Amino acid sequence: MSNKAHVQALVEKHANLEQIIAQELARPSPDQLKLTELKKRKLRIKEAITRLERGLLH
């Protein structure tokens, strides 16, 4: 998988996690532990995207 394709796959995962987080927040009583884990996963993906994009620019 090329770096561009990998970045695109990560962007899609990031967007999917964003939707899952929004759905959880919309619940009457969101699971805070689940939200914390989802947000950490989302951040790790964002960091991976940033690292890969920096590599593409150089």
Backbone atoms as SQL, in Angstrom:
CREATE TABLE atoms (id INTEGER PRIMARY KEY, chain TEXT, resi INTEGER, resn TEXT, atom TEXT, x REAL, y REAL, z REAL);
INSERT INTO atoms VALUES
  (1, 'A', 1, 'MET', 'N', 0.857, -1.183, 0.000),
  (2, 'A', 1, 'MET', 'CA', 0.000, 0.000, 0.000),
  (3, 'A', 1, 'MET', 'C', 0.897, 1.239, 0.000),
  (4, 'A', 2, 'SER', 'N', 0.642, 2.148, -0.920),
  (5, 'A', 2, 'SER', 'CA', 1.431, 3.368, -0.971),
  (6, 'A', 2, 'SER', 'C', 1.101, 4.256, 0.223),
  (7, 'A', 3, 'ASN', 'N', 1.985, 5.205, 0.486),
  (8, 'A', 3, 'ASN', 'CA', 1.745, 6.115, 1.614),
  (9, 'A', 3, 'ASN', 'C', 0.465, 6.923, 1.422),
  (10, 'A', 4, 'LYS', 'N', 0.197, 7.347, 0.188),
  (11, 'A', 4, 'LYS', 'CA', -1.022, 8.123, -0.062),
  (12, 'A', 4, 'LYS', 'C', -2.262, 7.287, 0.221),
  (13, 'A', 5, 'ALA', 'N', -2.237, 6.032, -0.199),
  (14, 'A', 5, 'ALA', 'CA', -3.374, 5.143, 0.047),
  (15, 'A', 5, 'ALA', 'C', -3.519, 4.871, 1.539),
  (16, 'A', 6, 'HIS', 'N', -2.385, 4.736, 2.218),
  (17, 'A', 6, 'HIS', 'CA', -2.411, 4.502, 3.662),
  (18, 'A', 6, 'HIS', 'C', -2.989, 5.716, 4.383),
  (19, 'A', 7, 'VAL', 'N', -2.585, 6.905, 3.980),
  (20, 'A', 7, 'VAL', 'CA', -3.124, 8.133, 4.570),
  (21, 'A', 7, 'VAL', 'C', -4.636, 8.190, 4.350),
  (22, 'A', 8, 'GLN', 'N', -5.073, 7.880, 3.141),
  (23, 'A', 8, 'GLN', 'CA', -6.506, 7.916, 2.838),
  (24, 'A', 8, 'GLN', 'C', -7.277, 6.919, 3.705),
  (25, 'A', 9, 'ALA', 'N', -6.722, 5.725, 3.896),
  (26, 'A', 9, 'ALA', 'CA', -7.379, 4.722, 4.740),
  (27, 'A', 9, 'ALA', 'C', -7.473, 5.219, 6.182),
  (28, 'A', 10, 'LEU', 'N', -6.410, 5.858, 6.658),
  (29, 'A', 10, 'LEU', 'CA', -6.416, 6.394, 8.023),
  (30, 'A', 10, 'LEU', 'C', -7.415, 7.545, 8.162),
  (31, 'A', 11, 'VAL', 'N', -7.517, 8.384, 7.143),
  (32, 'A', 11, 'VAL', 'CA', -8.484, 9.492, 7.165),
  (33, 'A', 11, 'VAL', 'C', -9.906, 8.931, 7.266),
  (34, 'A', 12, 'GLU', 'N', -10.168, 7.854, 6.542),
  (35, 'A', 12, 'GLU', 'CA', -11.493, 7.233, 6.601),
  (36, 'A', 12, 'GLU', 'C', -11.763, 6.644, 7.987),
  (37, 'A', 13, 'LYS', 'N', -10.755, 5.992, 8.587),
  (38, 'A', 13, 'LYS', 'CA', -10.917, 5.451, 9.939),
  (39, 'A', 13, 'LYS', 'C', -11.162, 6.572, 10.940),
  (40, 'A', 14, 'HIS', 'N', -10.441, 7.685, 10.759),
  (41, 'A', 14, 'HIS', 'CA', -10.582, 8.844, 11.643),
  (42, 'A', 14, 'HIS', 'C', -12.007, 9.387, 11.566),
  (43, 'A', 15, 'ALA', 'N', -12.530, 9.513, 10.351),
  (44, 'A', 15, 'ALA', 'CA', -13.890, 10.020, 10.159),
  (45, 'A', 15, 'ALA', 'C', -14.917, 9.055, 10.753),
  (46, 'A', 16, 'ASN', 'N', -14.671, 7.769, 10.593),
  (47, 'A', 16, 'ASN', 'CA', -15.572, 6.769, 11.151),
  (48, 'A', 16, 'ASN', 'C', -15.598, 6.865, 12.680),
  (49, 'A', 17, 'LEU', 'N', -14.441, 7.004, 13.284),
  (50, 'A', 17, 'LEU', 'CA', -14.380, 7.155, 14.745),
  (51, 'A', 17, 'LEU', 'C', -15.096, 8.420, 15.195),
  (52, 'A', 18, 'GLU', 'N', -14.969, 9.475, 14.418),
  (53, 'A', 18, 'GLU', 'CA', -15.655, 10.724, 14.737),
  (54, 'A', 18, 'GLU', 'C', -17.171, 10.507, 14.783),
  (55, 'A', 19, 'GLN', 'N', -17.691, 9.735, 13.842),
  (56, 'A', 19, 'GLN', 'CA', -19.129, 9.428, 13.815),
  (57, 'A', 19, 'GLN', 'C', -19.530, 8.576, 15.009),
  (58, 'A', 20, 'ILE', 'N', -18.718, 7.596, 15.342),
  (59, 'A', 20, 'ILE', 'CA', -19.016, 6.723, 16.478),
  (60, 'A', 20, 'ILE', 'C', -19.027, 7.532, 17.771),
  (61, 'A', 21, 'ILE', 'N', -18.069, 8.446, 17.912),
  (62, 'A', 21, 'ILE', 'CA', -18.012, 9.305, 19.100),
  (63, 'A', 21, 'ILE', 'C', -19.266, 10.175, 19.172),
  (64, 'A', 22, 'ALA', 'N', -19.657, 10.752, 18.050),
  (65, 'A', 22, 'ALA', 'CA', -20.857, 11.602, 18.028),
  (66, 'A', 22, 'ALA', 'C', -22.095, 10.799, 18.420),
  (67, 'A', 23, 'GLN', 'N', -22.188, 9.569, 17.932),
  (68, 'A', 23, 'GLN', 'CA', -23.329, 8.721, 18.277),
  (69, 'A', 23, 'GLN', 'C', -23.343, 8.414, 19.777),
  (70, 'A', 24, 'GLU', 'N', -22.179, 8.132, 20.316),
  (71, 'A', 24, 'GLU', 'CA', -22.097, 7.836, 21.749),
  (72, 'A', 24, 'GLU', 'C', -22.476, 9.061, 22.575),
  (73, 'A', 25, 'LEU', 'N', -22.020, 10.230, 22.146),
  (74, 'A', 25, 'LEU', 'CA', -22.349, 11.464, 22.871),
  (75, 'A', 25, 'LEU', 'C', -23.835, 11.790, 22.797),
  (76, 'A', 26, 'ALA', 'N', -24.499, 11.322, 21.747),
  (77, 'A', 26, 'ALA', 'CA', -25.929, 11.597, 21.576),
  (78, 'A', 26, 'ALA', 'C', -26.798, 10.722, 22.479),
  (79, 'A', 27, 'ARG', 'N', -26.214, 9.679, 23.031),
  (80, 'A', 27, 'ARG', 'CA', -26.982, 8.806, 23.924),
  (81, 'A', 27, 'ARG', 'C', -27.340, 9.566, 25.202),
  (82, 'A', 28, 'PRO', 'N', -28.443, 9.186, 25.834),
  (83, 'A', 28, 'PRO', 'CA', -28.847, 9.861, 27.084),
  (84, 'A', 28, 'PRO', 'C', -27.787, 9.761, 28.182),
  (85, 'A', 29, 'SER', 'N', -27.074, 8.630, 28.221),
  (86, 'A', 29, 'SER', 'CA', -26.043, 8.446, 29.234),
  (87, 'A', 29, 'SER', 'C', -24.804, 7.840, 28.572),
  (88, 'A', 30, 'PRO', 'N', -23.955, 8.690, 27.963),
  (89, 'A', 30, 'PRO', 'CA', -22.787, 8.179, 27.245),
  (90, 'A', 30, 'PRO', 'C', -21.828, 7.428, 28.174),
  (91, 'A', 31, 'ASP', 'N', -21.217, 6.394, 27.645),
  (92, 'A', 31, 'ASP', 'CA', -20.223, 5.610, 28.370),
  (93, 'A', 31, 'ASP', 'C', -18.886, 6.359, 28.308),
  (94, 'A', 32, 'GLN', 'N', -18.494, 6.952, 29.414),
  (95, 'A', 32, 'GLN', 'CA', -17.289, 7.777, 29.444),
  (96, 'A', 32, 'GLN', 'C', -16.021, 6.961, 29.176),
  (97, 'A', 33, 'LEU', 'N', -15.974, 5.733, 29.655),
  (98, 'A', 33, 'LEU', 'CA', -14.812, 4.883, 29.417),
  (99, 'A', 33, 'LEU', 'C', -14.670, 4.583, 27.927),
  (100, 'A', 34, 'LYS', 'N', -15.782, 4.266, 27.293),
  (101, 'A', 34, 'LYS', 'CA', -15.786, 4.003, 25.853),
  (102, 'A', 34, 'LYS', 'C', -15.376, 5.256, 25.086),
  (103, 'A', 35, 'LEU', 'N', -15.911, 6.411, 25.482),
  (104, 'A', 35, 'LEU', 'CA', -15.561, 7.667, 24.817),
  (105, 'A', 35, 'LEU', 'C', -14.070, 7.957, 24.926),
  (106, 'A', 36, 'THR', 'N', -13.514, 7.731, 26.111),
  (107, 'A', 36, 'THR', 'CA', -12.091, 7.972, 26.315),
  (108, 'A', 36, 'THR', 'C', -11.257, 7.104, 25.391),
  (109, 'A', 37, 'GLU', 'N', -11.609, 5.825, 25.294),
  (110, 'A', 37, 'GLU', 'CA', -10.869, 4.908, 24.424),
  (111, 'A', 37, 'GLU', 'C', -11.020, 5.301, 22.955),
  (112, 'A', 38, 'LEU', 'N', -12.218, 5.653, 22.548),
  (113, 'A', 38, 'LEU', 'CA', -12.443, 6.066, 21.156),
  (114, 'A', 38, 'LEU', 'C', -11.643, 7.327, 20.814),
  (115, 'A', 39, 'LYS', 'N', -11.616, 8.279, 21.737),
  (116, 'A', 39, 'LYS', 'CA', -10.885, 9.521, 21.498),
  (117, 'A', 39, 'LYS', 'C', -9.382, 9.272, 21.437),
  (118, 'A', 40, 'LYS', 'N', -8.879, 8.349, 22.253),
  (119, 'A', 40, 'LYS', 'CA', -7.454, 8.005, 22.198),
  (120, 'A', 40, 'LYS', 'C', -7.109, 7.356, 20.862),
  (121, 'A', 41, 'ARG', 'N', -7.979, 6.438, 20.400),
  (122, 'A', 41, 'ARG', 'CA', -7.756, 5.803, 19.099),
  (123, 'A', 41, 'ARG', 'C', -7.764, 6.842, 17.990),
  (124, 'A', 42, 'LYS', 'N', -8.703, 7.781, 18.064),
  (125, 'A', 42, 'LYS', 'CA', -8.808, 8.837, 17.059),
  (126, 'A', 42, 'LYS', 'C', -7.539, 9.692, 17.047),
  (127, 'A', 43, 'LEU', 'N', -7.022, 10.012, 18.216),
  (128, 'A', 43, 'LEU', 'CA', -5.799, 10.811, 18.311),
  (129, 'A', 43, 'LEU', 'C', -4.598, 10.052, 17.740),
  (130, 'A', 44, 'ARG', 'N', -4.489, 8.753, 18.049),
  (131, 'A', 44, 'ARG', 'CA', -3.371, 7.963, 17.503),
  (132, 'A', 44, 'ARG', 'C', -3.425, 7.936, 15.980),
  (133, 'A', 45, 'ILE', 'N', -4.628, 7.820, 15.427),
  (134, 'A', 45, 'ILE', 'CA', -4.778, 7.814, 13.973),
  (135, 'A', 45, 'ILE', 'C', -4.378, 9.172, 13.399),
  (136, 'A', 46, 'LYS', 'N', -4.807, 10.252, 14.048),
  (137, 'A', 46, 'LYS', 'CA', -4.460, 11.594, 13.582),
  (138, 'A', 46, 'LYS', 'C', -2.947, 11.795, 13.600),
  (139, 'A', 47, 'GLU', 'N', -2.300, 11.309, 14.649),
  (140, 'A', 47, 'GLU', 'CA', -0.840, 11.424, 14.723),
  (141, 'A', 47, 'GLU', 'C', -0.163, 10.629, 13.611),
  (142, 'A', 48, 'ALA', 'N', -0.685, 9.442, 13.305),
  (143, 'A', 48, 'ALA', 'CA', -0.131, 8.628, 12.224),
  (144, 'A', 48, 'ALA', 'C', -0.308, 9.332, 10.880),
  (145, 'A', 49, 'ILE', 'N', -1.460, 9.949, 10.678),
  (146, 'A', 49, 'ILE', 'CA', -1.712, 10.702, 9.447),
  (147, 'A', 49, 'ILE', 'C', -0.687, 11.822, 9.316),
  (148, 'A', 50, 'THR', 'N', -0.470, 12.552, 10.392),
  (149, 'A', 50, 'THR', 'CA', 0.478, 13.666, 10.379),
  (150, 'A', 50, 'THR', 'C', 1.881, 13.185, 10.039),
  (151, 'A', 51, 'ARG', 'N', 2.316, 12.082, 10.664),
  (152, 'A', 51, 'ARG', 'CA', 3.660, 11.547, 10.383),
  (153, 'A', 51, 'ARG', 'C', 3.794, 11.152, 8.921),
  (154, 'A', 52, 'LEU', 'N', 2.775, 10.462, 8.398),
  (155, 'A', 52, 'LEU', 'CA', 2.835, 10.029, 6.998),
  (156, 'A', 52, 'LEU', 'C', 2.815, 11.220, 6.046),
  (157, 'A', 53, 'GLU', 'N', 2.003, 12.220, 6.341),
  (158, 'A', 53, 'GLU', 'CA', 1.939, 13.394, 5.470),
  (159, 'A', 53, 'GLU', 'C', 3.257, 14.149, 5.473),
  (160, 'A', 54, 'ARG', 'N', 3.907, 14.227, 6.605),
  (161, 'A', 54, 'ARG', 'CA', 5.235, 14.868, 6.650),
  (162, 'A', 54, 'ARG', 'C', 6.214, 14.111, 5.775),
  (163, 'A', 55, 'GLY', 'N', 6.134, 12.787, 5.796),
  (164, 'A', 55, 'GLY', 'CA', 7.008, 11.963, 4.965),
  (165, 'A', 55, 'GLY', 'C', 6.744, 12.162, 3.488),
  (166, 'A', 56, 'LEU', 'N', 5.494, 12.409, 3.129),
  (167, 'A', 56, 'LEU', 'CA', 5.160, 12.629, 1.721),
  (168, 'A', 56, 'LEU', 'C', 5.696, 13.958, 1.218),
  (169, 'A', 57, 'LEU', 'N', 5.811, 14.934, 2.106),
  (170, 'A', 57, 'LEU', 'CA', 6.263, 16.267, 1.700),
  (171, 'A', 57, 'LEU', 'C', 7.770, 16.333, 1.510),
  (172, 'A', 58, 'HIS', 'N', 8.497, 15.424, 2.143),
  (173, 'A', 58, 'HIS', 'CA', 9.971, 15.471, 2.056),
  (174, 'A', 58, 'HIS', 'C', 10.504, 14.516, 1.058);
